[in-house]
C-alpha cells in the first residue's frame, strides 16, 4: 500500500507567512507582495488552520511570531530559498548566451554582417549585439566583449590580435574599366576617383596611394567624395568611378564579379584590423567561440 503523504499547504500561504514574519506586519507584507493587508491576514489564518497551530501573536499595529512560528519560519525560509535558487539556476540555463561586439562601419557593413548568417548557422544558440561606429572612443569606452578596430595593434587596456591585414588597391566595375581603357596606374588620370572623407588621418586616400606608385597626386582628375567607406564601394559597384579597395572588405564583391581589380598595383601597410578584448577580463565561452570562428574564417 503506497505511503500516505501529509498534504502540503499552498505555496502562496507560505510566501505570505515568510513576508509577514520578516516584516513583522501584515500591512508591510502586503505592500511587499502587492496584496492587501486583509488578503495577507486571510492567507496566514488559513495556513494556521491547515497546520492546527497559531503562528503569530496579533498586536494593534504589528505581529510577533509564536514559538511554533519561529521554528516553522526556519524550515519555510530554507525550503523557499532552495526553490528560488533552483528556479534561478534553471532560468539561467535556459537563457541564450549573447555577445556584444563593436566594429568600425566599414568592417561591420562589408565584412561582418555578410558573415552573420554563417555565424548563426554554425552557432545557433549564440545571439550577437553589434554596434557599428567610426568613433574609436565609443568602441573603447563601451562594455563590449569584443571590438574590431583599425590600427597598429596598440590600444591601452586592451589585448589585440591581428584579424585582417591591410592591402589596398583600385576597384571598379569591369564595364567602367573597359570603357576608359584602364590598364595601368597612369590610366587613373582618366578615371573618376571615389574618395572617402574621414576624420581618421591615417586612412589611406587617393593622394597617398598615388604617391606610393610615383604618380603625381595633384593631377586634375574628376572625383566623388562620400562620408563612409561602404558608400564609396556602393558607388564603385554602380559604375561611378574607381574606389580604393581594402582586401578582405571587398573580397565578396570581387568573388561575385560586382567589382574587379583593373590594374595589379597595390599597397601593403603595417596596419590592419585587430580584434580587441579588455585586458585582464577572460572571454565568456560564447565570446571565445566567436573569436575562434572569426579567425578560422580568415585562415588565421
C-alpha positions in Angstrom: 0.0 0.0 0.0 1.5 3.3 -1.0 2.7 5.6 1.8 0.2 8.4 2.5 1.8 11.8 2.4 0.8 14.7 4.6 -0.7 17.4 2.2 1.4 20.5 1.8 0.0 23.9 2.4 -0.4 26.1 -0.6 2.7 27.9 -1.7 1.1 31.4 -1.5 0.3 30.8 2.1 3.9 30.1 2.9 5.1 33.1 0.9 2.7 35.4 2.8 3.8 33.8 6.1 7.5 34.4 5.3 6.9 38.0 4.3 4.8 38.8 7.4 7.3 37.1 9.7 10.2 39.1 8.3 8.4 42.4 8.1 6.6 42.0 11.5 3.5 43.4 9.9 0.7 42.1 7.7 0.4 45.5 6.2 4.1 45.7 5.3 4.0 42.1 4.0 1.0 43.1 1.8 2.9 46.1 0.3 5.9 43.8 -0.4 3.7 41.2 -2.1 1.4 43.7 -3.8 -1.6 42.4 -1.7 -4.0 44.0 0.7 -3.5 43.6 4.4 -6.7 41.6 4.6 -5.5 39.2 1.9 -2.3 38.5 3.8 -4.2 38.1 7.1 -6.6 35.6 5.4 -3.7 33.5 3.9 -2.0 33.3 7.2 -5.2 32.4 9.0 -5.8 29.6 6.5 -2.2 28.4 6.9 -2.7 28.3 10.7 -6.0 26.3 10.2 -4.1 23.9 7.9 -1.4 23.3 10.5 -3.6 23.4 13.5 -1.3 25.9 15.4 -1.0 29.6 15.9 1.9 31.2 14.2 1.5 34.8 15.2 0.5 36.9 18.2 -1.5 39.7 16.7 -1.0 43.2 18.0 -2.6 46.5 17.1 0.0 47.6 14.6 2.3 44.6 14.5 2.6 40.9 14.8 5.1 38.6 16.6 5.9 35.0 15.9 4.9 32.4 18.4 7.5 29.7 19.4 5.8 27.5 16.8 6.0 30.3 14.3 9.7 30.8 14.9 10.5 27.2 14.4 8.4 26.9 11.4 10.0 30.1 9.8 13.4 28.4 9.7 12.1 25.5 7.7 9.9 27.6 5.4 12.8 30.0 4.6 15.2 27.2 3.9 12.6 25.5 1.6 11.7 28.7 -0.3 15.3 29.7 -0.7 16.1 26.3 -2.2 13.2 26.7 -4.6 14.3 30.2 -5.6 17.9 29.1 -6.2 16.8 26.1 -8.2 14.4 28.2 -10.3 17.1 30.8 -10.9 19.6 28.1 -12.0 17.0 26.6 -14.3 16.2 30.0 -15.8 19.9 30.8 -16.2 20.4 27.5 -18.1 17.6 28.4 -20.5 18.9 31.9 -21.3 20.7 32.1 -24.7 24.2 33.4 -24.4 24.8 36.7 -26.2 27.9 38.6 -27.2 28.3 42.4 -27.6 30.7 43.4 -30.3 31.7 46.9 -31.6 33.3 47.5 -35.0 34.0 50.2 -37.5 31.3 50.9 -40.0 33.4 49.6 -42.9 34.1 46.2 -41.2 30.5 45.9 -39.9 28.9 46.6 -43.2 31.2 45.0 -45.7 32.8 42.1 -43.8 31.0 41.2 -40.5 27.3 41.5 -41.4 27.6 39.3 -44.6 29.1 36.6 -42.3 26.4 36.7 -39.6 24.2 34.1 -41.3 27.2 31.7 -41.4 28.0 32.5 -37.7 24.4 31.8 -36.8 24.4 28.6 -38.8 27.5 27.3 -37.0 26.5 28.7 -33.6 22.6 28.7 -33.5 22.5 29.2 -29.7 24.5 32.5 -29.6 23.0 35.9 -30.1 25.1 38.9 -31.1 24.6 42.6 -30.3 26.5 44.6 -32.9 27.4 48.3 -32.6 28.8 50.0 -35.7 30.7 53.2 -35.3 33.7 55.0 -36.6 34.3 56.7 -33.3 37.0 54.7 -31.7 36.2 56.2 -28.3 32.7 54.8 -28.4 34.1 51.3 -29.1 36.7 51.6 -26.3 34.5 53.1 -23.6 31.6 50.7 -24.1 31.4 47.5 -22.2 31.8 45.3 -25.2 33.1 41.7 -25.2 34.9 42.2 -28.4 36.0 45.2 -30.6 37.3 45.4 -34.1 39.4 48.5 -34.9 41.9 49.5 -37.5 45.4 50.4 -36.3 48.8 49.0 -35.5 47.8 46.8 -32.6 48.3 49.1 -29.6 45.3 50.2 -27.5 45.7 51.0 -23.8 43.8 48.5 -21.6 43.2 46.0 -24.4 44.8 42.9 -25.8 44.8 43.0 -29.6 45.2 40.2 -32.2 45.6 41.0 -36.0 42.5 39.7 -37.7 42.6 41.3 -41.2 45.9 42.5 -42.7 45.8 45.5 -45.0 46.3 45.6 -48.7 44.8 48.4 -50.7 44.2 48.5 -54.5 41.9 50.2 -57.0 38.5 48.6 -57.7 35.7 49.3 -60.2 33.2 47.5 -62.4 34.6 45.7 -65.4 32.4 47.8 -67.6 33.8 51.0 -66.2 37.4 49.9 -66.5 36.8 48.7 -70.1 35.1 52.0 -71.1 38.0 54.2 -70.1 40.7 51.7 -71.1 42.0 51.3 -67.5 45.1 49.0 -67.7 47.9 50.8 -65.8 48.1 53.1 -62.8 48.8 56.0 -65.1 45.4 55.5 -66.7 43.8 56.5 -63.5 44.2 60.1 -64.7 41.3 59.4 -67.0 39.1 58.0 -64.3 36.7 59.4 -61.7 38.2 58.7 -58.4 35.9 57.9 -55.5 37.2 59.3 -52.2 36.2 58.9 -48.6 36.1 61.9 -46.3 37.3 60.5 -43.0 38.4 62.2 -39.8 40.9 59.3 -39.4 44.0 60.9 -40.8 45.7 57.5 -41.1 43.1 56.3 -43.5 44.7 55.9 -46.9 43.3 58.2 -49.6 44.0 58.5 -53.3 46.7 61.1 -52.8 48.7 58.8 -50.6 48.1 55.7 -52.8 49.1 57.5 -56.0 52.3 58.8 -54.3 53.1 55.2 -53.4 53.0 54.5 -57.2 55.2 57.5 -58.0 52.3 59.2 -59.7 51.6 62.9 -59.3 48.6 63.1 -57.0 47.8 66.7 -57.9 46.5 65.8 -61.4 43.2 67.3 -62.3 41.0 64.2 -62.0 37.3 64.0 -61.5 36.1 62.9 -58.1 33.2 61.8 -56.0 33.5 62.0 -52.2 31.5 60.1 -49.6 31.5 60.2 -45.9 31.6 56.4 -45.4 33.6 53.7 -47.0 30.6 51.5 -47.6 29.1 54.3 -49.7 32.3 54.6 -51.7 32.2 50.9 -52.5 28.5 51.0 -53.5 29.3 54.0 -55.8 32.0 51.9 -57.4 29.5 49.0 -57.9 27.2 51.5 -59.5 29.8 52.3 -62.1 30.5 55.9 -60.9 34.3 55.5 -60.8 37.2 53.8 -59.2 37.4 53.3 -55.4 40.2 52.1 -53.2 39.5 48.6 -52.2 40.7 47.1 -48.9 41.5 43.5 -49.1 39.0 41.4 -47.1 36.4 44.2 -47.1 35.9 43.9 -50.9 36.7 40.2 -51.3 33.0 39.3 -51.5 32.5 41.9 -54.3 35.5 40.6 -56.2 34.4 37.0 -55.8 30.9 37.8 -57.1 32.2 39.8 -60.0 30.5 43.0 -58.9 33.9 44.6 -58.8 37.3 43.9 -60.4 40.9 44.9 -59.9 41.6 46.7 -63.2 45.3 47.1 -62.5 47.7 44.9 -60.5 49.3 47.5 -58.3 48.5 47.5 -54.6 49.9 49.0 -51.3 50.6 46.9 -48.3 50.7 48.8 -45.0 51.8 47.9 -41.5 48.3 48.4 -40.2 45.2 46.2 -40.2 42.0 45.4 -38.4 42.5 44.0 -34.9 40.3 42.0 -32.6 40.4 43.6 -29.2 39.3 42.3 -25.8 39.5 44.1 -22.4 42.8 43.3 -20.8 42.5 41.2 -17.6 39.0 40.0 -18.4 38.5 36.5 -19.5 36.3 35.9 -22.5 33.0 34.1 -21.9 32.6 30.8 -23.6 30.3 32.3 -26.2 32.8 35.2 -26.9 35.7 32.7 -27.2 33.6 30.7 -29.7 33.0 33.8 -31.8 36.7 34.8 -31.6 37.8 31.4 -32.8 35.2 31.4 -35.6 36.3 34.8 -36.9 40.0 33.8 -37.0 39.2 30.4 -38.7 37.1 32.2 -41.3 40.2 34.2 -42.5 42.5 31.2 -42.1 44.4 32.6 -39.1 
